[in-house]
Amino acid sequence: MRQILSARGLSLIKSYEGLRLSSYRDSGGIWTIGYGHTGEVRAGQTISELTALTLLQADVMECEALLYKIVEVPLNQGQFDALVSFLFNVGPGRAGVKSGLRYLKSGSPSTLLRLLNAGRYQEAAEQFPLWAYAGGQRLPGLLRRRREEQRLFLSEMRRVA
């Protein structure tokens, strides 16, 4: 049976992303709307709360699907939720463009993903706080989020699916 994001994981994402019904540029300069939705967002765009929730659900499902493809080890619910939140915020990455969970800008897999897939859960968890930068600056809000994701990831370490 495939894991899905729990209510606790969804609350984490919603609390850090916040709800904005009008488009804005995030800390990295990316046009964003709703609960951290990026993509086809333009200046001056507005949406309803229902649309924001629909976009959030689609974005979360996309993160879940990617995790199924790239994670090769069992995850407990806390680990899964933490990784969905992380992936939702950081993205998968793209060689030559942007670092993320799946690919670094160099084209290599992230250290977090490599350690995780090697079954080195504790060491993988130590990578979360290293991803607290946007626009080249360490942001206190991102560091708080990464530490909360790290705590969630480690919270059920004895329970692996």
Residue frames as a rotation matrix with the C-alpha (Angstrom) as fourth column:
MET 1
0.577 0.816 0.000 0.00
0.816 -0.577 0.000 0.00
0.000 0.000 -1.000 0.00
ARG 2
-0.196 -0.653 0.732 1.35
0.627 -0.657 -0.418 3.41
0.754 0.377 0.538 -0.99
GLN 3
-0.352 -0.004 -0.936 1.94
0.848 -0.425 -0.317 5.98
-0.396 -0.905 0.153 1.70
ILE 4
0.219 0.386 0.896 0.22
0.614 -0.768 0.181 9.32
0.759 0.511 -0.405 1.55
LEU 5
-0.697 -0.465 0.546 0.91
-0.025 -0.745 -0.667 12.53
0.717 -0.478 0.508 3.41
SER 6
-0.339 0.557 -0.758 -0.66
0.924 0.347 -0.158 12.48
0.175 -0.754 -0.633 6.87
ALA 7
0.720 0.650 0.244 -2.71
0.545 -0.746 0.382 15.28
0.430 -0.142 -0.892 8.42
ARG 8
0.617 -0.575 -0.537 0.37
0.385 -0.375 0.843 16.18
-0.686 -0.727 -0.010 10.48
GLY 9
-0.416 -0.809 0.414 2.48
0.753 -0.052 0.655 16.47
-0.509 0.585 0.631 7.33
LEU 10
-0.011 0.517 0.856 -0.16
0.840 -0.460 0.289 18.56
0.543 0.722 -0.429 5.58
SER 11
0.894 0.339 -0.293 -0.38
0.448 -0.683 0.577 20.89
-0.005 -0.647 -0.762 8.59
LEU 12
0.117 -0.941 -0.319 3.39
0.548 -0.207 0.811 21.34
-0.829 -0.269 0.491 8.50
ILE 13
-0.548 -0.305 0.779 3.34
0.836 -0.217 0.504 22.35
0.015 0.928 0.373 4.85
LYS 14
0.329 0.780 0.532 0.35
0.708 -0.577 0.407 24.67
0.625 0.243 -0.742 5.27
SER 15
0.792 -0.015 -0.611 1.83
0.512 -0.529 0.676 26.35
-0.333 -0.848 -0.411 8.35
TYR 16
-0.166 -0.945 -0.280 5.13
0.472 -0.326 0.819 27.18
-0.866 0.004 0.501 6.65
GLU 17
-0.618 -0.032 0.785 3.76
0.776 -0.184 0.603 28.02
0.126 0.982 0.139 3.22
GLY 18
-0.611 0.503 -0.612 0.86
0.028 -0.759 -0.651 30.11
-0.791 -0.415 0.450 4.50
LEU 19
0.001 0.707 0.707 -2.16
0.941 0.239 -0.240 30.94
-0.339 0.666 -0.665 2.36
ARG 20
-0.566 -0.145 -0.811 -1.90
-0.100 -0.965 0.242 33.81
-0.818 0.218 0.532 -0.09
LEU 21
0.236 0.797 0.556 -4.80
0.593 0.335 -0.732 34.29
-0.770 0.503 -0.394 -2.49
SER 22
0.952 -0.062 -0.299 -2.90
-0.258 -0.688 -0.678 36.87
-0.164 0.723 -0.671 -4.56
SER 23
0.671 -0.741 0.030 0.32
0.617 0.536 -0.576 36.11
0.411 0.405 0.817 -6.40
TYR 24
0.854 -0.516 0.066 3.62
-0.459 -0.686 0.564 37.24
-0.246 -0.512 -0.823 -4.87
ARG 25
0.332 -0.833 -0.442 7.34
-0.357 0.323 -0.877 36.63
0.873 0.449 -0.190 -5.31
ASP 26
0.933 -0.036 -0.357 8.76
0.318 0.546 0.775 34.21
0.167 -0.837 0.521 -2.73
SER 27
0.688 -0.701 -0.189 12.15
-0.180 -0.417 0.891 34.64
-0.703 -0.579 -0.413 -1.03
GLY 28
-0.248 -0.777 0.578 13.82
0.490 0.414 0.767 33.18
-0.836 0.473 0.278 -4.12
GLY 29
-0.632 0.026 -0.774 11.99
-0.465 -0.812 0.353 35.59
-0.620 0.583 0.525 -6.47
ILE 30
-0.948 0.309 0.071 9.60
0.271 0.675 0.686 32.93
0.165 0.670 -0.724 -7.85
TRP 31
-0.464 0.867 0.184 5.97
-0.780 -0.498 0.379 33.86
0.420 0.032 0.907 -8.53
THR 32
-0.931 0.125 -0.342 3.86
0.286 0.833 -0.473 31.95
0.226 -0.539 -0.812 -6.01
ILE 33
-0.351 0.872 0.340 0.19
-0.764 -0.477 0.434 31.71
0.541 -0.107 0.834 -5.00
GLY 34
0.606 0.685 -0.404 -2.02
-0.291 0.664 0.689 29.72
0.741 -0.300 0.601 -2.63
TYR 35
0.874 -0.341 0.346 -0.06
-0.228 0.341 0.912 27.39
-0.429 -0.876 0.220 -0.34
GLY 36
0.010 -1.000 0.003 3.32
-0.382 -0.001 0.924 27.80
-0.924 -0.011 -0.382 -2.01
HIS 37
0.517 0.234 0.824 2.18
0.588 0.603 -0.540 26.85
-0.623 0.763 0.174 -5.51
THR 38
-0.230 -0.601 -0.765 4.58
-0.427 -0.644 0.635 27.82
-0.875 0.473 -0.108 -8.28
GLY 39
-0.394 0.093 0.915 4.46
0.724 0.644 0.246 27.11
-0.567 0.759 -0.321 -11.98
GLU 40
-0.465 0.294 0.835 2.04
0.687 -0.475 0.550 28.99
0.558 0.829 0.019 -14.16
VAL 41
0.341 0.470 -0.814 1.61
0.858 -0.510 0.065 31.89
-0.385 -0.720 -0.577 -11.73
ARG 42
-0.213 -0.375 0.902 1.68
0.756 -0.648 -0.091 35.47
0.618 0.663 0.421 -12.97
ALA 43
-0.968 -0.177 -0.180 1.72
0.249 -0.783 -0.570 38.95
-0.041 -0.596 0.802 -11.46
GLY 44
-0.684 0.728 0.041 -1.70
-0.729 -0.685 -0.007 40.16
0.023 -0.035 0.999 -10.31
GLN 45
-0.417 0.523 -0.743 -3.26
-0.099 0.787 0.609 36.68
0.903 0.328 -0.277 -10.27
THR 46
-0.483 0.335 0.809 -5.87
-0.868 -0.065 -0.492 35.87
-0.112 -0.940 0.323 -7.61
ILE 47
-0.577 0.322 -0.750 -7.50
-0.047 0.904 0.424 32.58
0.815 0.280 -0.507 -6.65
SER 48
0.472 0.771 0.428 -10.13
-0.627 -0.048 0.777 31.31
0.620 -0.635 0.461 -4.22
GLU 49
-0.110 -0.464 0.879 -9.34
-0.939 0.339 0.062 29.30
-0.326 -0.818 -0.473 -1.10
LEU 50
0.674 0.425 0.605 -10.87
-0.216 0.896 -0.389 26.24
-0.707 0.132 0.695 -2.77
THR 51
0.897 -0.408 -0.172 -8.54
-0.142 0.101 -0.985 26.65
0.419 0.907 0.033 -5.75
ALA 52
0.084 -0.896 0.435 -5.60
-0.927 -0.231 -0.296 27.03
0.365 -0.379 -0.850 -3.35
LEU 53
0.099 0.026 0.995 -6.53
-0.681 0.730 0.048 23.73
-0.725 -0.683 0.090 -1.67
THR 54
0.938 0.275 0.213 -6.92
-0.020 0.655 -0.755 22.02
-0.347 0.704 0.620 -5.05
LEU 55
0.606 -0.787 -0.113 -3.48
-0.455 -0.227 -0.861 23.24
0.652 0.573 -0.496 -6.14
LEU 56
-0.054 -0.606 0.793 -2.00
-0.995 0.098 0.008 22.12
-0.083 -0.789 -0.609 -2.81
GLN 57
0.503 0.323 0.802 -3.47
-0.353 0.923 -0.151 18.64
-0.789 -0.207 0.579 -3.23
ALA 58
0.990 -0.137 -0.015 -2.08
0.033 0.337 -0.941 18.34
0.134 0.931 0.338 -6.76
ASP 59
0.327 -0.926 0.188 1.36
-0.711 -0.372 -0.597 19.59
0.623 0.061 -0.780 -5.68
VAL 60
0.018 -0.263 0.965 1.46
-0.888 0.438 0.136 17.16
-0.459 -0.859 -0.226 -2.72
MET 61
0.785 0.333 0.523 0.44
-0.096 0.898 -0.429 14.24
-0.612 0.286 0.737 -4.96
GLU 62
0.816 -0.558 -0.148 3.25
-0.221 -0.066 -0.973 15.17
0.534 0.827 -0.177 -7.36
CYS 63
-0.016 -0.829 0.559 5.74
-0.959 -0.146 -0.245 15.11
0.284 -0.540 -0.792 -4.46
GLU 64
0.289 0.201 0.936 4.41
-0.609 0.793 0.017 11.76
-0.739 -0.575 0.352 -3.24
ALA 65
0.985 0.139 0.101 4.72
-0.006 0.615 -0.788 10.26
-0.171 0.776 0.607 -6.74
LEU 66
0.492 -0.868 -0.057 8.31
-0.505 -0.232 -0.831 11.45
0.709 0.438 -0.553 -7.10
LEU 67
-0.035 -0.495 0.868 9.28
-0.983 0.174 0.059 10.03
-0.180 -0.851 -0.492 -3.71
TYR 68
0.686 0.345 0.641 7.99
-0.268 0.938 -0.219 6.60
-0.677 -0.022 0.736 -4.82
LYS 69
0.944 -0.324 -0.054 10.33
0.026 0.237 -0.971 6.81
0.328 0.916 0.233 -7.81
ILE 70
0.305 -0.919 0.249 13.50
-0.379 -0.357 -0.854 8.01
0.874 0.166 -0.457 -6.09
VAL 71
-0.024 -0.293 0.956 13.44
-0.998 0.063 -0.006 6.55
-0.058 -0.954 -0.294 -2.56
GLU 72
-0.032 -0.134 -0.990 14.68
-0.504 0.858 -0.100 2.96
0.863 0.496 -0.095 -2.47
VAL 73
-0.893 -0.295 -0.339 14.34
0.149 0.515 -0.844 2.24
0.424 -0.804 -0.416 1.27
PRO 74
0.008 0.940 -0.342 11.32
0.842 0.178 0.509 1.83
0.540 -0.292 -0.790 3.57
LEU 75
-0.761 -0.154 0.631 10.02
-0.114 -0.925 -0.363 4.97
0.639 -0.348 0.686 5.27
ASN 76
-0.504 0.664 -0.553 7.88
0.835 0.212 -0.507 5.40
-0.219 -0.717 -0.661 8.35
GLN 77
0.455 0.812 0.366 5.12
0.875 -0.485 -0.013 8.02
0.167 0.326 -0.930 8.30
GLY 78
0.688 -0.246 -0.683 7.25
0.211 -0.832 0.513 10.72
-0.695 -0.497 -0.520 9.94
GLN 79
-0.431 -0.900 0.071 10.04
0.261 -0.048 0.964 10.23
-0.864 0.434 0.256 7.42
PHE 80
-0.348 0.387 0.854 7.61
0.937 0.128 0.324 10.25
0.016 0.913 -0.407 4.51
ASP 81
0.719 0.685 -0.122 5.87
0.693 -0.720 0.037 13.42
-0.063 -0.111 -0.992 5.76
ALA 82
0.356 -0.674 -0.647 9.19
0.105 -0.659 0.745 15.19
-0.928 -0.333 -0.164 6.32
LEU 83
-0.644 -0.651 0.403 10.39
0.427 0.132 0.895 14.31
-0.635 0.748 0.193 2.83
VAL 84
0.060 0.731 0.679 7.13
0.986 -0.149 0.072 15.42
0.154 0.666 -0.730 1.19
SER 85
0.835 0.233 -0.498 7.40
0.383 -0.896 0.223 18.78
-0.395 -0.377 -0.838 2.99
PHE 86
-0.045 -0.956 -0.289 11.07
0.086 -0.292 0.953 19.10
-0.995 0.018 0.095 2.03
LEU 87
-0.634 -0.175 0.754 10.42
0.704 0.273 0.656 18.20
-0.321 0.946 -0.050 -1.61
PHE 88
0.445 0.870 0.211 7.37
0.895 -0.429 -0.121 20.49
-0.015 0.242 -0.970 -1.74
ASN 89
0.814 -0.129 -0.567 9.55
0.109 -0.924 0.367 23.41
-0.571 -0.360 -0.737 -0.63
VAL 90
-0.081 -0.978 -0.193 12.92
-0.240 -0.169 0.956 22.67
-0.967 0.124 -0.221 -2.25
GLY 91
0.623 0.356 -0.696 11.77
-0.758 0.058 -0.649 20.86
-0.191 0.933 0.306 -5.38
PRO 92
0.920 -0.222 0.324 13.38
0.252 0.966 -0.054 17.94
-0.301 0.131 0.944 -7.19
GLY 93
0.062 -0.913 -0.403 16.22
-0.231 -0.406 0.884 19.98
-0.971 0.038 -0.236 -8.70
ARG 94
0.954 0.186 0.236 17.46
0.191 0.231 -0.954 20.04
-0.233 0.955 0.185 -12.25
ALA 95
0.141 -0.976 0.166 20.97
0.843 0.206 0.497 19.53
-0.519 0.070 0.852 -13.59
GLY 96
-0.581 -0.527 0.621 22.53
0.781 -0.575 0.243 22.81
0.229 0.626 0.745 -14.68
VAL 97
-0.081 0.674 0.734 19.63
0.185 -0.714 0.675 24.83
0.979 0.191 -0.067 -13.24
LYS 98
0.120 0.289 0.950 18.79
-0.850 -0.465 0.248 24.32
0.513 -0.837 0.190 -9.57
SER 99
-0.863 -0.439 -0.248 19.66
-0.221 0.771 -0.597 21.98
0.454 -0.460 -0.763 -6.71
GLY 100
0.167 0.930 0.328 16.91
-0.911 0.019 0.411 19.87
0.376 -0.368 0.851 -5.14
LEU 101
0.341 0.033 0.940 16.25
-0.689 0.689 0.226 16.53
-0.640 -0.724 0.257 -3.51
ARG 102
0.882 0.064 0.467 16.62
0.202 0.844 -0.497 14.40
-0.426 0.533 0.731 -6.64
TYR 103
0.361 -0.759 0.542 19.35
0.854 0.035 -0.519 16.32
0.375 0.650 0.661 -8.47
LEU 104
0.141 -0.443 -0.886 21.89
0.467 -0.759 0.454 18.92
-0.873 -0.478 0.100 -7.50
LYS 105
0.702 0.071 -0.709 22.75
-0.453 -0.724 -0.521 21.64
-0.550 0.686 -0.475 -9.98
SER 106
-0.330 -0.935 -0.132 25.81
-0.800 0.203 0.565 19.51
-0.502 0.292 -0.814 -10.83
GLY 107
0.042 0.434 -0.900 23.51
-0.815 0.536 0.220 16.67
0.578 0.724 0.377 -11.95
SER 108
-0.807 -0.364 -0.465 24.40
-0.020 0.803 -0.595 14.40
0.591 -0.471 -0.655 -9.02
PRO 109
0.286 0.881 -0.376 21.79
0.499 0.199 0.844 13.17
0.818 -0.428 -0.383 -6.55
SER 110
0.401 -0.101 0.911 21.60
-0.630 -0.752 0.194 15.19
0.665 -0.652 -0.365 -3.34
THR 111
-0.719 -0.695 -0.028 23.62
-0.396 0.441 -0.805 13.97
0.572 -0.568 -0.592 -0.37
LEU 112
-0.375 0.671 0.640 20.37
-0.826 0.072 -0.560 13.62
-0.422 -0.738 0.527 1.58
LEU 113
0.641 0.678 -0.360 18.95
-0.767 0.545 -0.340 11.26
-0.035 0.494 0.869 -1.05
ARG 114
0.074 -0.695 -0.715 22.19
-0.465 0.610 -0.641 9.28
0.882 0.380 -0.278 -1.42
LEU 115
-0.827 -0.385 0.410 22.47
-0.518 0.239 -0.821 8.76
0.218 -0.892 -0.397 2.35
LEU 116
-0.035 0.913 0.406 18.79
-0.879 0.165 -0.447 7.87
-0.475 -0.373 0.797 2.62
ASN 117
0.696 0.354 -0.625 18.97
-0.671 0.630 -0.391 5.31
0.256 0.691 0.676 -0.18
ALA 118
-0.294 -0.839 -0.457 22.05
-0.355 0.540 -0.763 3.80
0.888 -0.062 -0.456 1.49
GLY 119
0.410 0.561 -0.719 19.89
0.474 0.543 0.693 3.21
0.779 -0.625 -0.044 4.59
ARG 120
-0.608 -0.684 -0.403 21.84
0.741 -0.307 -0.597 5.80
0.284 -0.662 0.693 6.57
TYR 121
0.312 0.930 0.192 18.74
0.755 -0.365 0.545 7.48
0.577 -0.026 -0.816 8.01
GLN 122
0.552 -0.132 -0.823 20.44
0.679 -0.501 0.536 9.38
-0.483 -0.855 -0.187 10.85
GLU 123
-0.539 -0.827 -0.161 23.05
0.515 -0.475 0.713 10.86
-0.666 0.301 0.682 8.51
ALA 124
-0.473 0.471 0.745 20.35
0.741 -0.246 0.625 11.73
0.478 0.847 -0.232 5.97
ALA 125
0.580 0.750 -0.317 18.46
0.792 -0.429 0.434 13.59
0.189 -0.503 -0.844 8.70
GLU 126
0.079 -0.654 -0.753 21.57
0.634 -0.550 0.544 15.67
-0.769 -0.520 0.371 9.40
GLN 127
-0.708 -0.352 0.612 21.27
0.706 -0.329 0.627 17.10
-0.019 0.876 0.482 5.88
PHE 128
0.270 0.946 0.179 17.96
0.947 -0.295 0.130 18.92
0.176 0.134 -0.975 6.46
PRO 129
0.609 0.036 -0.792 19.39
0.430 -0.855 0.292 22.07
-0.667 -0.518 -0.536 8.13
LEU 130
-0.500 -0.866 -0.013 21.90
0.410 -0.250 0.877 22.50
-0.763 0.433 0.480 5.29
TRP 131
-0.554 0.407 0.726 18.99
0.772 -0.073 0.631 23.37
0.310 0.910 -0.274 2.99
ALA 132
0.249 0.629 -0.737 18.05
0.848 -0.509 -0.148 26.67
-0.468 -0.588 -0.660 4.65
TYR 133
-0.629 -0.569 -0.530 19.25
0.200 -0.777 0.597 29.03
-0.751 0.270 0.602 1.92
ALA 134
0.462 0.663 0.589 17.37
0.828 -0.085 -0.554 31.08
-0.318 0.744 -0.588 -0.66
GLY 135
0.913 -0.145 0.381 19.02
0.110 -0.812 -0.573 33.56
0.393 0.565 -0.726 -2.96
GLY 136
0.050 -0.996 -0.074 22.38
0.258 0.084 -0.962 32.67
0.965 0.029 0.261 -1.40
GLN 137
-0.469 -0.164 0.868 21.30
-0.685 -0.554 -0.474 33.71
0.558 -0.817 0.148 2.10
ARG 138
-0.773 0.215 -0.597 20.51
0.488 0.803 -0.342 31.53
0.406 -0.556 -0.725 5.11
LEU 139
-0.322 0.763 0.561 16.93
-0.446 -0.645 0.620 32.36
0.835 -0.050 0.548 6.10
PRO 140
-0.838 -0.024 0.544 15.76
-0.538 0.198 -0.819 31.88
-0.088 -0.980 -0.179 9.71
GLY 141
0.151 0.982 0.112 12.28
-0.889 0.184 -0.418 30.77
-0.432 -0.036 0.901 8.57
LEU 142
0.484 -0.054 -0.874 13.74
-0.608 0.697 -0.380 28.12
0.629 0.715 0.304 6.28
LEU 143
-0.641 -0.760 -0.107 16.05
-0.402 0.451 -0.797 26.93
0.654 -0.468 -0.594 9.05
ARG 144
-0.491 0.564 0.664 13.05
-0.752 0.111 -0.650 26.56
-0.440 -0.818 0.370 11.39
ARG 145
0.559 0.739 -0.376 11.23
-0.825 0.449 -0.343 24.56
-0.085 0.502 0.861 8.73
ARG 146
0.114 -0.601 -0.791 14.23
-0.485 0.661 -0.572 22.32
0.867 0.448 -0.216 8.05
ARG 147
-0.835 -0.432 0.341 14.67
-0.487 0.292 -0.823 21.65
0.256 -0.853 -0.454 11.78
GLU 148
-0.091 0.882 0.462 10.98
-0.820 0.198 -0.537 20.79
-0.565 -0.428 0.705 12.12
GLU 149
0.631 0.241 -0.737 11.22
-0.692 0.604 -0.395 18.46
0.350 0.760 0.548 9.12
GLN 150
-0.367 -0.864 -0.344 14.33
-0.469 0.491 -0.734 16.93
0.803 -0.108 -0.586 10.69
ARG 151
-0.695 0.181 0.695 12.51
-0.670 0.186 -0.719 16.35
-0.259 -0.966 -0.008 14.00
LEU 152
0.407 0.913 -0.018 9.59
-0.823 0.358 -0.441 14.78
-0.396 0.195 0.897 12.17
PHE 153
0.354 -0.374 -0.857 11.94
-0.635 0.576 -0.514 12.57
0.686 0.727 -0.033 10.15
LEU 154
-0.654 -0.738 -0.164 13.61
-0.322 0.468 -0.823 11.33
0.684 -0.486 -0.544 13.35
SER 155
-0.287 0.588 0.756 10.43
-0.952 -0.262 -0.157 11.12
0.106 -0.765 0.635 15.45
GLU 156
0.710 0.605 0.361 9.56
-0.623 0.778 -0.079 7.51
-0.328 -0.169 0.929 14.62
MET 157
-0.052 -0.861 -0.506 13.02
-0.986 0.123 -0.109 6.12
0.156 0.494 -0.856 13.84
ARG 158
-0.726 -0.236 0.646 12.25
-0.438 0.883 -0.169 2.74
-0.531 -0.406 -0.744 15.41
ARG 159
0.160 0.864 0.478 9.15
0.180 0.451 -0.874 2.37
-0.971 0.226 -0.083 13.25
VAL 160
-0.685 -0.347 -0.641 10.07
-0.579 -0.276 0.768 1.81
-0.443 0.897 -0.012 9.62
ALA 161
0.301 0.917 -0.261 7.31
-0.883 0.164 -0.440 0.77
-0.360 0.362 0.860 7.22
